[in-house]
Every structure is written in structure tokens, then in C-alpha cells.
Amino acid sequence: MTNSSPLKSICVYCGSSDNGPAAHRDLARDLGRKMAANQIQLVYGGGRVGVMGAVANAVLEAGGVVTGVIPDFLLQREHGHHDVTNLEVVPSMHVRKARMAELSDAFIVLPGGLGTLEELFEIMTWRQLGLHDKPIMVINPDGHWDRLRELIDDLVAAGYARPENARLVHFVADPDSALAGLKAQLTGTTHIETGRL
């Protein structure tokens, strides 16, 4: 059985540390299992620990396909995951992010730190500039990203971003909502106005 959906691969941005709440790694595992069940390939940063490792391992354990993209200097620091389906070692962070975007039909953000925020804002900016038109979902467990959503709204209120910029990313509560929202946007079956599915 093949995946006939336009959603064949998702780039997942998330933390590479085990120091965050265990519930966030559970969330990542839930997303990974559901991606594999829907025959959606995972594209991610190539690490084997933290939220990053949890989502990758869940996809692999459920029989799915995982492509990791990691700069050579991070292979040891982020514990490169050599058991993924494909591990691409690239020369820089810039190449890593461009390659992950190239390989993906859509983006999901899970809990993470500064690197996760940097990836989210870059991919939002690329969409704002018309460099891609791929949908972006932020899974917001227990209000983890509420202040991020407020910050984006504050930028609009201050005039530094246009109202439509706030709709470049959509905040949802769980993996089911994220996957359904991405599929709906890619097939044009829904029009989201508020940034909150």
C-alpha cells in the first residue's frame, strides 16, 4: 500500500536534549508512530537523543522511513543516529536547514530550545518571502508554546509583522490535529484564518 496523500514527508523541528519533560518525548513518540502509520517519512536533524531521538525511534520502530540531516561537526555533540534509514552528513548548519526543507512537504515543531526556535523562525521567514509555500504546525502541549504565540501576536500589534504573517504558522494541541491540519492545507480543503486550528 502506498501513500496517495500529498503529505509524504514532514520535517520535524525539536529539542536534542533529554533534560526536558518526559511528556514531551512521549508526545514525540506518539507523533512518530502516527507518521509511520500514515506512511509519512520523517525528515529531522539526525540526532538520537532527546525529543529528536524519540520521534525518530518511534518512526523506525513502527516500520517507517527516517532521513536525518546533520552537520559533520555535530555528529558527536548531538549523538548522530546511525540507525536511521538515511543519514546525510553535511558541511554546515545552513546546508542542513536548506536540505531538510528541500526534502519535506510540511513542517511540525515540537518542544525544544533555541535551535528549535531558530529553525521555526527561519522557515516562517522563508514562507513570508515566498521561498516556499509549505504548511507549518506547532504542537503546543499544555501551553508550552503559548508565549511564542503571544510574541508573534505582539509583533503584529507593534507593526513589525503584518496580520497575515501570524497565519504562517498554526498552533495545535496534538499530533492528530497537526497531521489533519497539514493534509487539509495541502489539499486545499480548509482555509485557516486564525492560526489556531
N, C-alpha and C positions, 0 to 999 in steps of 0.2 A: 504494500500500500504506500502510495506517495502523497506528499503534502501538496494539494492543489491550491492552497491559500497563497495570496501574495506575500504572506508573512513567513519567510523561510529561514531567516536568521535574525537574531536580536543581539545587539551589543549591550552588555550589562556592565555598568559602572558601579563599583562598590569598594568597600574597605579591604585592605590586605592585612589587617591586624586581628588577632584573637582577643584583644582587650575589650572590645565592645560587648554589649549584652548578648547572652546566648540566644535570646529570642530572635535576634537579627540573623544569626546563622541558620536557625530553624526556618525563618522566612525565606532565606536564600535557597535552602534545600527544597522547600515547597515549590518555589518558582522553577527550580531546575527540573524537578520531576514533571511538572506540568508542561514545560517546554519540550521535554523528551516525548511525553505522551502525545503532543501535538506535532511531532516531527519538526520542531523548530531548532535549528542549530544555535548553539551559544558561541558568541564571539566575546572575548573578555581579555583582561590584562595578563593572563598567563601564570598567575601565582597559584600556590597550593595551600595557602593558609588564610585564616580569617573568613570573612563573608565571601571573598573571592574564591577561596578553595572550596567552601561549602556548596556554592552554586555549581561549580564545575564538577565536583564529585557526584552531586546528585544527578546531573545530566548523564554522566558516564555510567553510573550505577543503573540508570533506567534505560540504558542502551542507546543514548543519544550521541550526537556529534558535537565535539568541542574544539574550537580553534582558539588557542592562546597566542597573544602577540606581546612580546616582552623585549625591552632593550637589553643588549648584552650586559651592560653594567648592573642591571637589576636581577640578573639570573640568580645570584646568591642572596642578595638582600631580601628579595621577595620570594625566595624559595621556588624557583621556576618549576612548573608542573610538567614533568617529562612523561606523564602517563596520559595526557590528553590526546585526542585524535590527531591534531596538528599543532605543533608549537613552532611559531615563527619567531626567530630571533632577529631583531632589527637594530640599527645603529644608534637610534636616538628616541627620545620621548616624542618628538614631533612626528617622526616616521610612524611610531607606534599608533598614535592617535589617528593619523590620516588613514592608516591601513585598517584599523578597527572600524572606522566609519565606512570605508570603501566596501568592506565585507558584509555590512549589515543593512537590513531593510528598515530597522527601527531601533530605538534606544530605550532601555529601562535603567533607572537609577535606584539602587538600594542604599541602605545606610552605609556611610563611610566618612572619611575625613577630608583634609584639604585637597588631596588629589582627586577625590570624587567630585568635590565642588568645582574644581578647576575644569575637569572633563565636562561636567554638565554645562557650565557657563560657556565653554568654548563651542560645544555642539549647538547650544542655543544661538550663539552669535553667528555661527556658520549658517544656521537656518534663517536668521534675521537678514543676513546678507545675500540670501538666495543661492548659497553654495550647495544646499541640499533641501529636500522637502520631506524628509523622513520624520515620522512622529516620535515624540519624546514623552515618556511617562515616568513620574517619580512615585515610587511606592512609599507611602507615608505611614508606617506602623506606629500606632499610639501617639500620633502627633509629632514624631521625630523631626519632620521637616517643616513644621508649622512656621517657625521663624524665618525659614528660607522663603516660604510663600509670602509671608508678610514683608520681607525685604524687597521682593520683586514688586509687590503692590506699592511699597513706599517709593521705589524708583519711578514708577508710573506717576504717582501723586506729585512727586517733586519735579516732574517734567523731563527726567533723564532717560526715560523709556516711553514709548508710545503704548497706548492701551492694548494694541494688538500684540505687542511684544510679550505681554503677560500671558498670552494664549499660545505661545510657542511651546509651552510645557504644561502637562496636565498632572495633577496630583490625585492619586487613588489610594485606596486603603489596603489592597491585597493583590496577589498575583492574578487571580481570576479576572478582576476588574482591569488590570493592566493589559492582559492578553486580549480580552474582549475589546477594550478601547483601541488598541493598536490595530486589530483586524478591522474594526469598524472604520477607522480613519483611512486605512489603506484601500478599502473597497468603496469608500465614499458613501457609506450607509448612515453616517451621522455627521452632524455639524456641531462642534463643541464651542460654546461661546464663553464660558466662564473660567475655563482652566481647571474645573473641578467636575469630574465625571460623576 
